[in-house]
Amino acid sequence: MKMIKRNILAGLAFLAFLGTACSLDLEPIDSIGDSAAFQTIEDLEKGVTGVMATIGGHGIVGQGDRASDDLRYSLSNTGQGVQVHNWTYNSSTTDLAGTWNGNAALVDRANRIIAIAAKFDQEDPTVKRIIAECVFLRAYAHFEIVRLYCPNYAADAIGIPYKFESAVTNPSRLKQGEVYRYVLADIEASIPELNQYADRNYWVTKSAAYALKARVAQYMGDWDMAIAAADEAQGIGGFRLATPAEFQGVWDDDVAEDVEVIFRARRENATLGDYYTRASNGDIFFHPSYDLMNQYSADDIRYYTYFGQNEDGKDLVIKHDGRPNDKSHVVDLKIFRVSELLLIKAEAYVNKGMNAEAETVLNTLRAQRIVSPQPLDLSTPELALKAVQDERRRELAYEGHRFYDLRRWNQGIERSAEDAPGNTLTTLEAGDYRFVFPIPQEEIFANDNMKQNAGYSN
């Protein structure tokens, strides 16, 4: 299969040009002009590499983990993520502003490359592909914002602005139906011009686009779309689940390109594992919760891959602890995996009343994770949904899904006493306004038309 070889580091220099925009409504100040920075298609390639480098861990891992029931506050924590963990955040909480700003910067930079690319030959295949990659990234970033900062999907529920260009504007929040239509339209527009195979899956492919479509459809509750998109994402690229022998390699960035990871963001220095434990000195900010660890059987390989202990016998999250013989906690960010697609399909089947199909999908996954998996009980709709939810929690722990899944399922959080040491809060009831993060105060200041989420003050 032909791989697209592209220099990931070459595009980083273009971040200076792309600016440091952190609002959906503010255009960054250029350090150099378009004509000087982008004279060739090679320059354009470097520019899209710089856009890719904007993809961050916020909302994927980190904030969603800290707000969920999958982490236990560490008594050695010196303030890291405490507001998010205790649900005491507000519009001025820095961590959540970073989540919004990072995705807004991704939108802005993608739009700028799209505008610059319009000056090149529109029939050139490379130009077409670069535009498609940026259109996908625009959709991806908008969806990250809408799922974190808006309530459960409803066509008439409040959404976010959708930015198609880098410009100083004061847009109002759209209805979610409009936002999701724009996201899906951008995904569909990108697919025809995207390549399928790319070096180490670091670049946007058709499979990545279909994987995003499947996730979007899941949040919408469009189960037919979710199943069809998940099948396309896996089938087009020929991706498969990691075997038990390969599973650790997924997290060590040491598996073949058709194994498990459909789309990843390259990390050379960012310490993803520092959301839980500081790489430099081993200070623990959050332990894995006892409740989560108790969800795994003794023969489940995920337990030993996701959890460990330090020399003092304290529980650690080790899922993102870094590549062997490399920098501690530096590891690629896995954005879409085959197992997520299977779990999306299983949830879709259950919601369509197709429990036998859901059981088949779940058993396919469990056979690669558990030495002797026990039979599942999907005899009622309630048991079937719980089986999917439990497996989703076990498989996707610390990948930034749990908190938003609980909101999607209209479930609350109830931490046990042993998972709530110190002054940790224990209960967040289903439907609580804090399941939706507040719009950052700086965004409210920047845009007179930006409306704050219910429950928060400006």
Beta strands, then each sheet from edge to edge (+ up, - down):
strand 1: 71-73
strand 2: 261-265
strand 3: 286-288
strand 4: 307-309
strand 5: 315-317
strand 6: 333-337
strand 7: 413-414
strand 8: 427-428
sheet 1: 1+ 3-
sheet 2: 2+ 6-
sheet 3: 4+ 5-
sheet 4: 7+ 8-
end
